[in-house]
Amino acid sequence: MMPNFTCSWNDATANRTTVADWSNCNGTDPNNGGGNTYDATIATGDPTLTTAITIGSVTITSPGAWTLSGSSASAVLTGTLANSGDLELHKKVSLRTGGNLTNSGALNLDTVHLEGGSSLATGGTLNNSTTIDVGLGDHSLTANSTVSAAALGQVGTINLDGVIGGAQAALKIATGPVTITSADDVGLHDNALFSLASGNLTNSGALNLDTGHPMAAAA
């Protein structure tokens, strides 16, 4: 379904519900409803999400950023998510995409506010050409932080940092094949989990199980 409106963020850092900070957006902030659908582009600033929304596709380009913060923050994307800027998920937030997720920027889950409990799920393929950090910090996650995807294409650098005997930092892939090349870097630290539910995993020496009790499980 084509969106009725393709909105662009035009401010610096502010709450994303600020209507005046969106251009070409039907006089509102992008949130599907009332018979209208919305895509969003963030090329500058940082619209911070603290509520629940449903939207089409989101594109983040540098120096733009998108921050989801707090347990009331959740976003359901019916389309895709492309990030070449900065995507931040902290403090028990939820982000889910129906289509592919492509990351060529910075993507962080619970690396600043280490309460943990955030989740990022994609119903399509996760392609990562840069770095994804989950729980990376001072090992103080208090709830599980999870990235999940139907499939994993390009791997890139993925750091999972949980707590020994406590909260888990996890990457869960539903279907393979998954190929981790020597150019990739998957680091599992303390209570971290990388799992592949079905299909083959090929590792060329770039899957690293570090301190604590990390685990890699493949079908």
C-alpha positions as CSV (number, residue, x, y, z in Angstrom):
1,M,0.0,0.0,0.0
2,M,1.4,3.4,-1.0
3,P,1.4,5.9,1.9
4,N,-0.9,9.0,1.6
5,F,1.8,11.2,3.0
6,T,5.7,11.1,3.1
7,C,6.7,13.2,6.1
8,S,10.1,14.8,6.8
9,W,11.4,15.9,10.2
10,N,12.5,19.5,10.1
11,D,13.7,20.3,13.6
12,A,16.5,19.5,16.0
13,T,15.9,17.3,19.0
14,A,12.2,17.3,20.2
15,N,9.3,15.0,20.9
16,R,8.1,13.5,17.6
17,T,4.5,14.4,18.3
18,T,5.3,18.1,17.7
19,V,3.2,18.7,14.6
20,A,5.1,21.8,13.5
21,D,8.3,19.8,13.3
22,W,7.0,17.7,10.4
23,S,6.8,18.8,6.8
24,N,4.4,17.4,4.2
25,C,2.5,15.6,6.9
26,N,-1.2,16.5,6.6
27,G,-1.0,18.9,9.5
28,T,-0.2,16.1,12.0
29,D,2.6,13.9,13.2
30,P,3.0,10.6,11.3
31,N,0.8,7.9,12.8
32,N,-1.4,5.8,10.7
33,G,-5.1,6.3,11.3
34,G,-8.3,8.0,10.0
35,G,-7.9,6.3,6.7
36,N,-4.4,7.8,6.2
37,T,-1.0,6.2,6.1
38,Y,2.4,7.8,6.6
39,D,6.1,7.2,5.8
40,A,8.7,9.2,7.6
41,T,12.2,10.5,6.7
42,I,14.6,11.8,9.3
43,A,17.6,13.6,7.7
44,T,18.4,16.0,10.6
45,G,17.7,16.3,14.3
46,D,16.3,13.6,16.6
47,P,12.5,13.1,17.0
48,T,12.2,11.3,20.3
49,L,9.4,8.7,20.6
50,T,7.8,8.2,24.0
51,T,4.4,6.9,22.9
52,A,2.9,4.1,20.7
53,I,2.6,4.6,16.9
54,T,1.9,2.6,13.8
55,I,3.6,3.9,10.6
56,G,4.6,2.7,7.1
57,S,8.4,2.9,6.4
58,V,11.0,5.0,8.2
59,T,14.3,6.2,6.6
60,I,17.0,7.7,8.8
61,T,20.0,9.4,7.1
62,S,23.1,11.0,8.7
63,P,23.2,13.3,10.6
64,G,19.6,12.4,11.5
65,A,18.7,10.2,14.5
66,W,15.7,8.5,15.9
67,T,15.4,7.8,19.7
68,L,12.8,5.6,21.3
69,S,12.8,5.9,25.1
70,G,10.7,4.6,27.9
71,S,8.3,1.7,28.4
72,S,5.5,3.6,26.8
73,A,7.4,3.9,23.5
74,S,6.6,1.4,20.8
75,A,6.6,1.6,17.0
76,V,5.0,-0.8,14.6
77,L,6.3,-0.3,11.0
78,T,4.2,-2.0,8.4
79,G,7.0,-1.4,5.9
80,T,10.8,-1.2,6.0
81,L,13.4,0.6,8.2
82,A,16.6,2.0,6.6
83,N,19.1,3.6,9.0
84,S,22.3,5.3,7.9
85,G,22.1,7.7,10.8
86,D,21.6,6.9,14.4
87,L,18.9,4.6,15.9
88,E,18.7,4.5,19.7
89,L,16.3,2.2,21.6
90,H,16.5,2.5,25.4
91,K,14.5,1.7,28.6
92,K,12.1,-1.1,27.7
93,V,11.0,0.1,24.2
94,S,9.6,-2.0,21.3
95,L,10.2,-1.5,17.6
96,R,8.9,-4.0,15.0
97,T,9.0,-3.8,11.2
98,G,7.0,-5.8,8.7
99,G,9.7,-5.5,6.0
100,N,13.4,-5.6,5.9
101,L,15.7,-3.7,8.3
102,T,18.9,-2.2,6.7
103,N,21.5,-0.7,9.0
104,S,24.5,1.2,7.7
105,G,24.7,3.6,10.6
106,A,24.7,3.3,14.4
107,L,22.1,1.0,16.1
108,N,22.1,0.7,19.9
109,L,19.8,-1.1,22.3
110,D,20.1,-0.3,26.0
111,T,23.6,1.0,25.8
112,V,23.0,4.3,27.5
113,H,20.1,3.7,29.9
114,L,20.9,0.2,31.0
115,E,17.6,-0.8,32.4
116,G,17.3,-3.2,29.5
117,G,14.2,-4.8,28.3
118,S,14.1,-3.3,24.8
119,S,13.3,-5.3,21.7
120,L,13.9,-4.8,18.0
121,A,12.1,-7.3,15.7
122,T,11.9,-7.4,11.9
123,G,9.6,-9.6,9.9
124,G,12.0,-9.5,7.0
125,T,15.8,-9.7,6.6
126,L,18.2,-7.8,8.8
127,N,21.2,-6.5,6.8
128,N,23.9,-4.8,8.8
129,S,27.0,-3.3,7.2
130,T,28.2,-1.3,10.3
131,T,27.7,-1.9,14.0
132,I,24.8,-3.1,16.2
133,D,25.4,-2.9,20.0
134,V,23.0,-4.6,22.4
135,G,23.6,-4.0,26.2
136,L,27.1,-2.9,25.6
137,G,28.3,-0.9,28.6
138,D,28.9,-1.6,32.3
139,H,27.1,-5.0,32.4
140,S,24.1,-3.7,34.3
141,L,21.1,-4.8,32.2
142,T,18.2,-5.6,34.5
143,A,16.0,-7.1,31.8
144,N,16.6,-9.0,28.5
145,S,17.4,-7.0,25.4
146,T,16.7,-8.7,22.1
147,V,17.2,-8.2,18.4
148,S,15.3,-10.7,16.3
149,A,14.7,-11.2,12.5
150,A,13.2,-13.6,10.1
151,A,16.6,-13.8,8.3
152,L,20.1,-12.4,8.6
153,G,21.8,-11.2,5.4
154,Q,24.9,-9.1,5.8
155,V,26.2,-9.5,9.3
156,G,28.7,-6.7,9.9
157,T,29.7,-6.1,13.5
158,I,27.3,-7.2,16.3
159,N,28.2,-6.9,20.0
160,L,26.0,-8.7,22.6
161,D,26.8,-7.9,26.2
162,G,24.6,-9.4,28.9
163,V,25.0,-10.0,32.7
164,I,26.5,-13.1,34.1
165,G,23.6,-14.9,35.9
166,G,21.2,-12.2,35.0
167,A,19.7,-10.3,32.0
168,Q,20.5,-11.6,28.5
169,A,21.5,-9.7,25.4
170,A,20.3,-11.8,22.4
171,L,20.3,-12.0,18.6
172,K,17.6,-14.5,17.4
173,I,17.3,-15.4,13.8
174,A,14.4,-17.6,12.6
175,T,15.7,-19.0,9.4
176,G,19.1,-19.6,7.8
177,P,21.3,-19.9,6.0
178,V,23.6,-17.4,7.9
179,T,27.1,-16.8,6.8
180,I,29.5,-15.1,9.2
181,T,32.6,-14.2,7.2
182,S,36.1,-13.2,8.3
183,A,35.2,-9.6,7.6
184,D,32.3,-9.7,10.1
185,D,32.7,-9.6,13.9
186,V,30.0,-11.1,16.2
187,G,31.0,-10.8,19.8
188,L,29.2,-12.6,22.6
189,H,30.0,-11.4,26.2
190,D,28.8,-12.7,29.5
191,N,25.1,-13.8,29.3
192,A,24.7,-13.3,25.6
193,L,22.9,-15.5,23.1
194,F,23.1,-15.9,19.3
195,S,20.5,-18.4,18.0
196,L,19.5,-19.7,14.6
197,A,16.2,-21.6,14.8
198,S,16.4,-23.4,11.5
199,G,18.9,-23.6,8.6
200,N,22.7,-23.7,8.3
201,L,25.2,-21.5,10.0
202,T,28.6,-21.0,8.4
203,N,31.3,-19.3,10.5
204,S,34.7,-18.3,9.1
205,G,36.2,-17.5,12.5
206,A,34.4,-14.3,13.3
207,L,31.9,-15.6,15.9
208,N,33.7,-14.8,19.2
209,L,32.5,-16.2,22.6
210,D,34.1,-14.0,25.2
211,T,34.0,-13.9,29.0
212,G,31.2,-15.2,31.2
213,H,28.7,-17.7,29.8
214,P,27.7,-16.7,26.3
215,M,26.0,-19.3,24.0
216,A,25.7,-19.8,20.2
217,A,23.0,-22.2,19.1
218,A,22.3,-23.3,15.5
219,A,19.8,-25.8,14.2
